[in-house]
Amino acid sequence: MDAVCAVSTAQAQGAISVVRISGKDALIVAGKVFVPLSGKRIEKMTGYSCAYGNIVDKNGETLDDGVITVFREPHSYTGEDTAEISCHGGIYVTERVLRLCCENGAEPADRGEFTKRAFLNGKMSLTQAEAVMDIVSAQGELTLKSARLSREGRLFEEIKAVKARLVTLLGELAAWADYPEEDLPQVEGSAVLETIDECMSVQRRLVENYDKGLMLKKGVPSVIVGKPNVGKSTLLNLLLGFERAIVTDTAGTTRDLLEESVRLGDVTLRLCDTAGLRETDDEVEKIGVELARRRLDESVLVIAVFDGSETPCDEDRALAKSLDKNAVVVINKSDKSSAAAVEEYRRLCAGLAVVEMSAVDGVGRDELEGIIAERFAGFDGEGAALFVNERQKKRLEMSIEALESAREALLSGMTLDAVTVELERSAEQLASLTGERITDSVVDEIFSRFCVGK
């Protein structure tokens, strides 16, 4: 493939920038742009070697000094000859270096071009390639671990193992059906059923983790609720680390929904502050209360705030009664709380996680963070799970659907030919998932989601 080039570091001012060139004649292009001070020609450099020198234009004038790193096929990221020019990280300097590469024969790379080439050159499976952007966009330790597992090939190996079982079963069915004169053992229906169920179990587990992964990648939908003046907005500001919500002593100050992303340890929350829950004749506040109740029903995590300096009122009791096991209870204003009131709140919220806090002073923040982090911690024994993306989930669901049809056909007494058709359909979906059987248009669509330079 022809040489392409792109900036592989962030498009912002920094200490250094890296311009990557990969493909046929990549080292020739690099040799026209970069002159090592050692005098050695870049085309003669060995793989995994570096040289210090100058970046020059067509007139031989020095634009910048830097370092070039050479990777030889097939031992590069893309599987092709690759050169990476590290220059100073100014935006203008970086653009000029990239322009020089284009002027000397390289084409601008498309989104995900380098990783796409790595996939096409057999350097990684499609699931491993997709994991690259998951690593780049990881928002915490759990999503990073999941992406690393996929990048290292665990998702590919799991799907490959399931497909291998289906292919083996299909081979046995085909042999038994096509060569009846041979003394081949009959394929027992119970064995077919066992294989189908075990293959579905693996795939269902991966699909079930999709929603968990989506929450951790994009943020857990969360809401802070409570009656007016219990300290909801103060708590939001505390968790954010800056004053986002207006805080006053006047009840009903917050009327609209305020949503921000908050990092608590390795967990990102899409945290929403709401209007105080109470009966009101104010039409504007009434709308805010209705929005708050709606968000309460939609959220995965509910942080219910109560005023520890006051005994529970009817609104407090109603809120406590509505909470499920996923809620975290904050008894606020611990700096002036009443022991009797705190005890009453704990009784009302028995069975739920409870934190005594002073949102004004920050007391109890670490405990709250620990409870939330633990709640959304690892999903398997290794402290991380494989989180499939939307494309992979769709293929898994279609594969499961085919297996369910095969199971139904088997149990209803249909011929093994009908079962075989559905098993083949399932195996085809898994082959598309891993990239073993996939169209060019699907490949283009997948890598279009990447950033340029990756």
Salt bridges, closest charged atoms under 4 A:
GLU43 OE2 - ARG41 NH2 3.21
ASP64 OD1 - HIS88 ND1 2.79
ASP65 OD1 - HIS88 ND1 3.60
GLU80 OE1 - ARG117 NH1 3.16
ASP81 OD2 - ARG72 NH1 3.91
GLU84 OE2 - ARG20 NE 2.92
GLU113 OE2 - ARG117 NE 3.02
GLU130 OE1 - ARG391 NH2 2.89
GLU152 OE2 - ARG148 NH2 3.62
GLU158 OE2 - ARG154 NE 3.53
GLU158 OE1 - ARG205 NH2 2.71
ASP197 OD1 - ARG407 NE 2.68
GLU198 OE1 - ARG165 NH1 2.33
GLU259 OE1 - ARG295 NH1 2.64
GLU260 OE2 - ARG244 NE 2.62
ASP282 OD1 - ARG255 NH1 3.09
GLU283 OE2 - LYS286 NZ 3.67
GLU285 OE2 - ARG278 NE 2.76
GLU298 OE1 - ARG295 NE 3.83
ASP307 OD2 - LYS333 NZ 3.09
GLU310 OE1 - LYS227 NZ 3.31
ASP316 OD2 - LYS227 NZ 3.13
GLU344 OE2 - ARG317 NH1 3.32
GLU344 OE2 - ARG347 NH2 2.67
GLU356 OE2 - ARG346 NH2 3.16
GLU369 OE1 - ARG365 NH1 2.92
ASP380 OD2 - ARG154 NH2 3.39
GLU382 OE1 - ARG154 NH1 3.28
GLU397 OE2 - LYS393 NZ 3.06
GLU404 OE2 - ARG204 NH2 2.70
GLU422 OE1 - ARG425 NH2 2.74
GLU428 OE2 - ARG437 NH1 3.71
GLU436 OE2 - LYS163 NZ 3.45
ASP444 OD1 - LYS116 NZ 2.50
GLU445 OE1 - ARG449 NH2 2.78
